[in-house]
Amino acid sequence: MIFIEGVFLVIIGVLLFELIVFVHEFGHFITAKKSGVKVNEFALGMGPKIVKFQKGETLYSLRLFPIGGFCTMEGEDSDSTDERAFGNKPVWKRMIIVVAGAVMNLLLGLVLMMITLAPVKVFASNKIVNFMDNAPSSQILQKGDEIQAINGYRFLTSMDLNFALATAKSNEMSFDVKRDGKYLHFDNVKFGTVERDGKEIIQLDFQVQGIKNNFGVLVSQSFLSTVSTVRMVWASLAGLVTGQFGFNEVAGPIGMTSAISQAASEGLKSSFGDALNNLIYIMTIITVNLGIVNLLPLPALDGGRLVFLIIEAIRRKPIKPEHEGLIHGIGMVALLIFMVIISVNDVIRLFS
């Protein structure tokens, strides 16, 4: 029975991943169509075509390997005399088309977050209502304090609290709280620690007030949790650049597959529903990651294309397509090399 449930979860995981890709490419597709751009092909998956059909000017195809997809527009990477070519449209329309994929991923993240949080009976607020026995933090914090920020990281949802604690460099942290209507800042707020898997984990020693779930709360908590996820992705990327996080903490497709498998297996210990909820939550993180990363101003990514369009809007003259294509080509090669390195690291970590 567990094996059959595991197979179902794998199938659902693949379908959810393809949904993420579909939503991203559909964002480009629908805004291109609405902007009068000719779309030559809309494909889901990569590799050989297994299903295809022509409707109007666009070829729709389903490809063998469920690892991506693409939306090919006329004149996207080369000159075209077609008046409906991507490059012949106003720059503001091209900007909308370029960012639409990432925006759709973030909107999908919001929808998946609502599905994930719907079963939750009580959400955590930022108001402290109780301390554990002999809690170190109670020497400075008090009941009734409303947490505003931890180590300068603003508190929106319990995700922010968990992220701030998980990324703290020591068990002494700074807290910004609202107490009796006044905003106060405290340094050196101490917590106890426990050892888990050879690492010291900060142990939260207070409880916060609960917020009962209803439709209005679900909508607001889903929105705030999606915002928290976006902030967490940005903070993680910044941590990689500044050296706060090491290269070994970066996961590629293999690492993500392993994480998805572990989360699903953990959920199956209690029920299929819990496993499915874990799977949807990780897919929420992935779609938000895809949306944010795609907006980074790097060649070959949507954010890199957006940079060229911004430059074009400022100088009122496009950069030569061959020059832009060369830069994106170099960026794609660098991106592929980076993905290979991450994948090798994933495999080493998987077996070690």
Helices and strands as residue ranges (DSSP letters): H 2-34, E 39-55, E 58-73, G 86-88, H 91-117, E 122-131, G 136-139, E 146-150, E 153-154, H 158-166, E 172-179, E 182-190, E 192-196, E 199-203, E 206-212, H 215-242, G 247-249, H 253-268, H 272-294, H 302-315, H 321-351
